[in-house]
Amino acid sequence: MRLRPKDLVGGMLSLEEIKKWAETIEAQSTSNLTKLCLKPARPSHRAVIEVVFADGVNEYRVWISRELNIIYVDDFHEGVESDAKLFRGPLTRHSLESISSILRHSV
């Protein structure tokens, strides 16, 4: 039996699915999606997806590490960090919806 690539990561979301999620957040809030990039793995670092939303005064940074099952959210108000949240667990639609609710209430 041959496994598909999606089976190997346990149903984790692809970069394209994460991009659609970020675009949905942008459409449903006053923040603009200012950055979405994949920082590839290097010998001493893991691959990380960075998503940044901004509305002029506030900035919301989301770092996603699929290898470590971590989502880290930073909230900056006028350039000063005001809140940070760490989520552990598999990267699924449900985990992104949890982040969505935080971003919608913050924005």
N, C-alpha and C positions, 0 to 999 in steps of 0.2 A: 504494500500500500504506500503510495506516494503522498506526502503532505504538501499542501499548498503553503506559500509563504505566510499567509494570514494565520494559518493553524499554528505556525511556529511561535508566534507572539501572543497566543492565547486570546485572539479577538481584539487586540489593541487597535486603536484607530490609526489610520494612515495620516501622512502629512496633509494630503488633500482634504480629508475629513476634518482635520483640525483647522485648516484654512477656511472651510465652509462655516465652521462654528464661529471663528473670529469675525467673518463677514456678517453673520447673523447678529452677533453682539453689536457690531458697528451700526447695523440698520435699526436696532431696537433701542439705541441709547444716543446720548448727545456726544459721545466720544468718537474720535476717528481712529481707525486702525492705522497706526503710523509705522509699524514694523512687524514683519513676520518672517523669521529666518530659521534655518536649521544650521546649527553650528556642528559640523561633523566631528566624529570621535577622533582623538589624537592619542598617541601612546599613553599619556598621563591623564587624559580627560575623557569623559563620556560625551556622547552626542546629546545636544540639548536643543530644544525648540524654544525660541523666544518670541513672545507675542506682546506688543506694546500698544496700548490705547491711550489717547490724550485728548483733553478737551480745553486746552489753553492753560488752565491753572493746575489741574490735576493730571497725574499720569499713573497708569496702572500697568505693571509689568508682570507677565506670567511666564515662568520658565517651566518647561515640561521635559522630564527625563524619563523616556519610555523604558530604558534599561533598568533604572532604579525604582520605577513605579512611584515617582515623586512629582507633585505639582506644587510650585512655590509661587505665591502671589504677593507682590509688593505694591503698596499704595503710597504715592507721593503727593503731597499737597504743597504747592509753591516750592518744589525742589527738595523738600524735607520729608524723609520717610515717616509716615504716620501710622502705618499698620502693615503687618506681614503675617501671612498664613501659610502653613505647610500642610499639604495633603499627601497621605501615603495610600497606595493601593493601585490596582490596575487602571490603566488609562482607557476608560470606556465612555460611552455616551453619557451614562449616569454621572460619572465623575466630572465631566465637562459641564453638565447641567448644574451641578453644585457650584462650580466656579461662576457660571452664568448668573445665578441668582445673587451672588455676592457683588459681581460687577454691575448688575442692573440696579441694585440698591445703593451702590456707591456713586453711580453716575447720574 
